[in-house]
Amino acid sequence: MIITTTPTVETHQIEEYLGLVTGAAILGANVFKDFFAGITDVIGGRSANYERELLKAKNLAIEEMTSEASLLGADAVVGVDLDYETIGANGSMLMVTASGTAVRLGPLSSVSR
């Protein structure tokens, strides 16, 4: 399935808009606890463990969104947006959401690459 942040898919016509699809993943308080406990992992202001967890959450959110699009019969999801929000008491959890528009693509257009 094609996933893109753009509103169209190059060389393809959008044949049908199937609707909004979303996916979400939540990182619990343990991720933050582990992050602060492992502050020695920080090199140059970055934490490899924290970045790994964020990447995992992003991929889960996209996977959930893609599964929802597949159930609608989509070939692609366009206009994808990723959001990161803190939720819970004192912002103890991080939620990653992915949203976009599920579409069915038509045949390749005559646009050359």
Summary of the structure (lengths in Angstrom):
residues: 113
radius of gyration: 17.7
end to end distance: 20.0
largest distance: 56.2
contacts: 322
relative contact order: 0.33
helix: 35%
strand: 44%
